[in-house]
C-alpha cells in the first residue's frame, strides 16, 4: 500500500507539472479552423518575437478569418495570410524586420512570406509540406504545426487553387480557452 501511495503521489506530481507547463504556453498556440478540422501551431517567440507578436495581433483582431490559401504547391508549401487572395496583399501594419535563425525548415514548419526584401514580411505565412531546408537562413520561422498536419496535407493544390481552402477562424490559444469557458 505504501509503495502504491508513493507511485500515485509521484505520478500526480509529474502530471501536475506537465499540465502547468501546457497551461503556461497556451498563449503561444495558434488554432486555424479549416472546413476539414483544426490545425494547432506552436508559436516560437524565442525565435521570432516580433513575428509572433504580429500573428497574435492579427489573429486577435480577426484579420485571418476567411482568408484563403492562395498558393499551395505539392511537395513544398501552402501559403496564406493575404486578404486579397492574390499573394500581393498584407495588413495595414508596417512590414517587419527579418528574424532569421539557424532552425531548420522541416515538415510542418511555419515561415513568414516576404518579397525579395528580407525586411518585408507583413501578414502572409506558409506551412512546409516537406523538408524545405533550402529556405534556412532566408525566411523567418515563427511556428511549428503540432496537430492537424494531415489537414494541411489535404489542402487543394494550385497557384491559386481552383476552389481554394480558407481559414474559417484563427484564434490564439489563450483566447480560445477563454471563449470555451464563456460558452
N, C-alpha and C positions, 0 to 999 in steps of 0.2 A: 504494500500500500504506500509506504514511504517513497519507494522508487517511482511508482506511478505519479504521485503528487509532485515529485521533482521534475519528471518529464513534462507533466502538464504545465507547471509554472514556467519552465524554460520555453516551452512551445508558445505559451501565451505571451511571454516577453518578446520573443522573436516576431511573432505575428503583430504585436503592438508596434514594434519598431518599423516593420515593413509598411503597415497601414499609415503610420505617421509620416514616413518618407514619401509615400504616394500622395498623401493629402497636401504636403508642403509643396509638391511640384504640380499640383492641378492647374495653377495659373500659367504653366508652361506647356499645356496640352491644347492643341487646336483641333476642333472637330469640324470636318467637312461632310455635310449631309448631301449625299447623292441620291438619285432615284433608286439605285440598287442597294443602298445601305450607307453606313457612316465610316469614314476614314479618320483615324486618330493619328495626329502628328505630334511628336515630342519636339518642342521648340528648343533651340540651343542658344540661350542668351550668353553663355560663356564663349561661344564662337563669334556671334554677331549681335551684340546687344542693341544696336540702332535698328537693325533689320527686324529683329523680334519685336521690338517696341512698335515699329511701323505696322507689322502684320496684326498685332493685337489691337492697335488703334483703329485700323481699317475694319477688322472683324467686328469689334465692339460697336462701330458706327453702322454696321450693316452693309458696308461697301461691297463686299464679296457676294452677297446674297443674289442669286440669279445669274451670275456671270458664267459664261461658257468656257469649256476647254477648246480654245481656238486652234491649237496646234498639237496634234497627237501623232508622234512618229514611232512606228513599231520598232522595238529594239533600242529606242533612245529615250524619249521622254514625252510627258503630257504637260502642256503649258496652259496657264490660265491667269486670271487677275486683271484682264483688260476690259474695262466697262464697254468699250466699243465692239469687242469681239473680233477685232481685226489684227491685233498684235502691235498696234501703233499707239494705243492709249494708255493712260495711267490715272492716278488720283490727282487731286488738286494740291497735294503735299509736294514739297521740294524733293528733288532727287537726293538719294543717299550716297555717301561716300562708300567705296568698296571696303569690305571687311573680310578679305581673303584669309584663308587658314591653310594648314597642311592636312586637313581632314580629307579623306578620300570620298569622291563622288561614287558611291556604290548604289546598289539596288535600293530604292525607297528614299534616297537622299533628296532633300528639298533644296533647290538653289534659287537664287533671285535672278530673274531675267534682266537684261540690260541691252543698251545699244553698244556700239564699238567703244564708247567712252566707259571705262571701268566704274566711273562715279555717276552712273545714270540710272541705277536701279530705283524703282518707284513703287509699283504695286504688283507687277507681274512676277510669277514664280513658276517653277517647273518641278516635276517629280520624275526621277530617273526610273525607267523600267528595268534597266540592267546596269552593269558596271559602266560608268562614264568617267573613268579616271583621267581621260584626256582633257577634262574640264578642270582638273585640280589646279588651284592657284590662280584661276582666271575668273571664277564666279564665286559669289558669297554663298556659303552654306548656312542655312538658318534652322534646319529641321530634319527629322527622320520619321518616316512612316513607322508606327509601332503596331498598328492594327488596320486591317482593311486593304492591304496591298493587292489582294485578289480583285477588289472592286476597281482599283486604279488600272489593273491589267485589263479589265473589261471595258474600259472607255473606248468609244468609237474612234477609229483612226482617220487621219486626214489633215490637210493644211489648207483650209479648215475642213473638219469632218462635215459630211453632207447634212446630218442632223446632230449637231454637237451635244454632248452631255453637258450638264451645268451643275454648278454648286448651288444647291437649293438654299442652304443656310450654312453659314460659317460662324462658329462660336468658340470663344476661349473657354477652356475647361472650368476655371473657377466660376465664370458666369453661367456656364451650362449647369453646374451643380446647384447654383443658387436658384436658377429657373426651375429645376426639377423639384427643389424643396418648396418653392412657392406655388406649384401647380396643385 
